[in-house]
Structures are given as structure tokens and as C-alpha cells.
Amino acid sequence: MNAVVLRPLVERALAEDLYSGDLTSAACIPAAHCSKAVAMAREALVVSGDAVVREVLRQVDPNVLVDIVVADGVRVPKGTVLWTLEGPTRSVLAAERTALNLVQRMGGIATVTRLYVDALAPGSRTRITDTRKTMPGLRALDRWAVRCGGGFNHRDNLGSGVLIKDNHVAACGGVGAAIRQCKLHAPHTVRIECEVDRLDQIDDAIVAGADALLLDNMSNDVVAEALRIVAGRAFVEVSGGITLERVTALSSLGVDAISVGALTHSVRAIDIGLDFVGPRD
């Protein structure tokens, strides 16, 4: 994970919780008091966020020792110890909620992503990818969690790739016109991807120079027909209405990528608890 991106992200998250200090801990815990705490999986999950834990504790108090027990990307059962903290009790308490909020979301994303990856047909080369439907301000973490789950990332932002959507097509007057305009003005180093929601748009898109097609909200049967029309002339991504149950069938058809907004836009945070286990050794 890029430290240049991670540091200010964690700084903003901590500022929300600590801009006026920790009144409770300051009132009842001596400054010199030290403790040991363990973070435990309270349900099965795919781990993600060890760099986040380290950065949160580094910013709160570098004197807290962080021991990552399970690496990112590992699937673990309920009851697994994920990481331990040893150091000033006030500092551990100050960092607890921010660290858990971030890694619980990341663990939820990684776990759901692994479910989709595991649903791919045996031997399939289809990629499960995320979308830009991420939590504002947390995209870097959401995308890292997808990779921890075995998925791939789509374009990172609006400037990192050309993806012509339905509203671009409407504004330009058609699929072919939108693609030709993009080819005139986009850098030569990027591919041109165009969303199509009808079979009769496919040839127009390919003739205009599309490198990739996004088949939007098409049934499995229509996707199969679309692949027949494409005949290997473009990279094929499917999106819209993607459920876990459809992944095996779609990957069996031979699509190149399946993009799934549900990996990040409505994920449930995984249950991880941080519990004190006694004074620091």
C-alpha cells in the first residue's frame, strides 16, 4: 500500500476521533500504565489492513509495539488472533476505534471478494474487478482489500482510463461518435472502453476503434451472443446485476472480466474485536 496515500488518510481518520483528546482515558488511567491487547477474528474472514494498523499506531504513539500475526490475504477461522499491541494503555485505547473501523471494512471487502473469486469456473482466466463505487476518502483502502481477496482493480479514478458510459453516448450522439472523439483526444497510452447495453451497438463500437466493451445489464444468454459477435476482437467486461450465483456461468462463457460494485458499495464490516489480556510483559 502506498505510504504517501496512507499517511494522510489515517491522519484524517484520527483527527475525527482525537481532535479534543480522550477525556475518559485521561481521567481514569495513569499516563505510565501499560497493557497488552489482542485483535481477534470474531468470525471467519480474509485478512486485510496490516499496514493500516501499523500506521494508526505509529501516528498515535510509536512506543506501542505492533505484532502482525496474520498477513494480508490469508483466510482465517473465527477465533484467530490477527495482531497484538503492547504499550501505553492510553495510546492503545486512543488508536483502537480508528484501527478497527478501517480494518473491519477492509476485511469485509476482502472476504466478499474471495467469495466471488472462488465462484469462478475452474481454470477460468476471468478477472473479478471492483468499481469506483467506493467509500469517499477510503478508495485506496477499499481497492487494496479487493486485491487481498484475490480480485483486481478497475480504473482508479476518472483520469486513469477512458470508459464511455451511456450518458457519454447520449451526449455525443451515439457509440461510434463517442469512441471517435475519445480516440482523437485521449492519450495514445490508454485503451478505449465503451459500455454497450444492446447487441446492435457492438459492431459500431468495434469498427469505431473500441479496445474493450463493457456489456451492461445483459442476461447470460445475451452475453453469450455478444461474445459470438465480438469474436475476440475486443476485451469483454460484464457488469450490472452481477450476483454471486451468476459468476460461474459468466466465467464459463469466457468473458475477460466481471466488475462487481457490491464488493465495495454495500459491504458489511467484518467483526474484529480488540481485548486487553493483561499488563504489558
C-alpha positions, 0 to 999 in steps of 0.5 A: 500500500502506498505510504504517501496515500496512507499517511494522510488518510489515517491522519484524517481518520484520527483527527475525527476521533482525537481532535479534543483528546480522550477525556475518559482515558485521561481521567481514569488511567495513569499516563505510565500504565501499560497493557497488552491487547489482542485483535481477534477474528470474531468470525471467519474472514480474509485478512486485510489492513496490516499496514493500516494498523501499523500506521494508526499506531505509529501516528498515535504513539510509536512506543506501542509495539505492533505484532502482525500475526496474520498477513494480508490475504490469508483466510482465517477461522473465527477465533484467530488472533490477527495482531497484538499491541503492547504499550501505553494503555492510553495510546492503545485505547486512543488508536483502537476505534480508528484501527478497527473501523478501517480494518473491519471494512477492509476485511469485509471487502476482502472476504466478499471478494474471495467469495466471488473469486472462488465462484469462478469456473475452474481454470477460468482466466476471468478477472473479478474487478471492483468499481469506483463505487467506493467509500469517499476518502477510503478508495485506496483502502477499499481497492487494496482489500479487493486485491487481498481477496484475490480480485483486481482493480478497475480504473482508479479514478476518472483520469486513469482510463477512458470508459464511455458510459451511456450518458457519454453516448447520449451526449455525443450522439451515439457509440461510434461518435463517442469512441471517435472523439475519445480516440482523437483526444485521449492519450495514445497510452490508454485503451478505449472502453465503451459500455454497450447495453444492446447487441446492435451497438457492438459492431459500431463500437468495434469498427469505431476503434473500441479496445474493450466493451463493457456489456451492461445489464445483459442476461447470460444468454445475451452475453453469450451472443455478444461474445459470438459477435465480438469474436475476440476482437475486443476485451469483454467486461460484464457488469450490472446485476452481477450476483454471486450465483451468476459468476460461474456461468459468466466465467464459463462463457469466457468473458475477460472480466466481471466488475462487481460494485457490491464488493465495495458499495454495500459491504458489511464490516467484518467483526474484529474485536480488540481485548486487553489480556493483561499488563504489558510483559 
